[in-house]
């Protein structure tokens, strides 16, 4: 297996995990757990792993595939994923956790006009947007990796 192909598989695996999280895990938690607070806590434990992957995977890809380091699209997409995930992981998510702790009660039990609930909604929206940006950036990273993998693939006439 070539390095570009291995990197392509790694990126596709992260993207699959992120899609599974947003399409199945998060909605499933809110559908089956007895309270929204518990569902939020569960999803809040999964998302840091997804965000960490959006930081690690592009770094690994750029380290292992020289063609990716020479691709403006790959470098830009990698930086976008790393920045989006880093801001979510180290800025937004800690603020959400602090807000939950300071609220003393579950956020959904606060009055709709409560500034803490409003701030939670804003931070949650920012976190979702950052995850979406990281996912789009990772999708963009697939393009130069696929090109590099195809360029390195042995032709049908070659022996292995």
C-alpha positions in Angstrom: 0.0 0.0 0.0 1.3 3.4 -0.9 1.5 6.3 1.6 -1.0 8.4 -0.3 -3.5 5.5 -0.3 -2.9 4.9 3.4 -3.4 8.6 4.1 -6.6 8.6 2.0 -7.9 5.7 4.0 -7.0 7.5 7.3 -8.9 10.6 6.2 -11.9 8.6 5.1 -12.0 6.8 8.4 -12.0 10.0 10.3 -14.7 11.4 8.1 -16.8 8.3 8.6 -16.4 8.6 12.4 -17.4 12.2 12.3 -20.4 11.5 10.2 -21.4 8.6 12.4 -21.2 10.9 15.4 -23.3 13.7 13.9 -25.8 11.5 12.1 -26.3 8.6 14.6 -24.6 9.0 18.0 -25.8 12.5 18.8 -29.4 12.1 17.6 -29.5 8.7 19.2 -28.4 10.0 22.6 -31.0 12.7 22.6 -33.7 10.2 21.5 -33.0 7.4 24.1 -31.5 9.0 27.2 -33.9 10.1 29.8 -32.8 13.8 29.9 -31.3 16.2 27.4 -28.6 16.9 30.1 -27.5 13.3 30.1 -27.5 13.2 26.3 -25.5 16.4 26.1 -22.9 15.0 28.6 -22.6 11.8 26.5 -22.1 13.7 23.3 -19.8 16.1 25.1 -17.5 13.1 25.8 -17.5 11.9 22.2 -16.9 15.2 20.5 -13.4 15.9 22.0 -12.2 12.7 20.4 -13.6 13.7 17.0 -12.1 17.2 17.3 -8.7 15.7 18.4 -8.8 13.5 15.3 -9.4 16.5 13.1 -6.2 17.9 14.5 -4.1 14.7 14.3 -5.2 13.3 11.0 -4.2 16.2 8.8 -0.9 16.5 10.7 -0.2 12.8 10.0 -1.3 13.1 6.4 1.0 16.1 5.7 3.8 14.3 7.5 3.5 11.1 5.5 2.6 12.3 2.0 5.1 14.7 0.4 2.7 15.4 -2.5 0.2 16.7 0.1 2.7 19.2 1.5 3.2 20.5 -2.0 -0.5 20.9 -2.6 -2.0 24.3 -1.7 -5.4 22.7 -1.4 -4.1 20.0 1.0 -2.2 22.4 3.2 -5.1 24.9 3.3 -7.7 22.2 4.0 -5.4 20.7 6.7 -4.9 24.1 8.4 -8.6 24.9 8.2 -9.5 21.5 9.9 -6.8 22.0 12.6 -7.8 25.6 13.4 -11.6 24.8 13.5 -11.1 21.7 15.6 -8.6 23.4 17.9 -10.9 26.4 18.6 -13.7 24.0 19.3 -11.6 21.7 21.5 -9.7 24.3 23.5 -11.9 27.4 23.4 -15.6 26.7 22.8 -16.0 23.3 24.5 -14.4 24.4 27.8 -16.7 27.4 27.8 -19.7 25.1 27.4 -18.5 22.9 30.2 -18.0 26.0 32.5 -21.4 27.3 31.6 -23.0 24.0 32.5 -21.2 23.9 35.8 -22.0 27.5 36.7 -25.7 27.0 35.8 -26.1 24.5 38.7 -29.2 23.1 36.9 -29.6 21.6 33.4 -29.4 24.2 30.7 -32.8 23.2 29.3 -34.4 23.9 32.7 -33.3 27.6 32.6 -35.8 30.2 31.5 -35.6 30.8 27.7 -34.6 34.4 28.5 -31.8 33.4 30.9 -28.4 34.8 29.6 -26.7 31.5 30.4 -29.2 29.6 28.2 -28.7 32.1 25.4 -24.9 31.9 25.7 -25.1 28.1 25.7 -27.2 28.2 22.5 -24.6 30.5 20.9 -21.6 28.4 22.0 -23.4 25.2 20.8 -24.0 26.7 17.4 -20.4 27.8 17.1 -19.3 24.3 18.1 -21.5 22.7 15.5 -20.3 25.2 12.8 -16.7 24.4 13.7 -17.3 20.7 13.4 -19.0 21.3 10.0 -16.0 23.4 8.9 -13.5 20.7 10.0 -15.5 18.1 8.1 -15.7 20.2 4.9 -12.0 20.8 5.2 -11.3 17.1 5.6 -13.5 16.4 2.5 -11.4 18.9 0.6 -8.2 17.1 1.8 -9.5 13.9 0.1 -9.1 15.5 -3.4 -5.3 15.9 -3.5 -4.8 12.6 -1.6 -6.9 10.8 -4.2 -4.9 12.4 -7.0 -1.6 11.4 -5.3 -2.9 7.9 -4.7 -3.9 7.5 -8.3 -0.5 9.0 -9.5 1.4 6.4 -7.4 -0.8 3.4 -8.2 1.0 0.8 -10.4 -0.2 0.6 -13.9 -2.0 -2.6 -15.0 1.0 -3.8 -16.9 3.4 -3.6 -13.9 4.2 -6.6 -11.7 4.3 -6.3 -8.0 
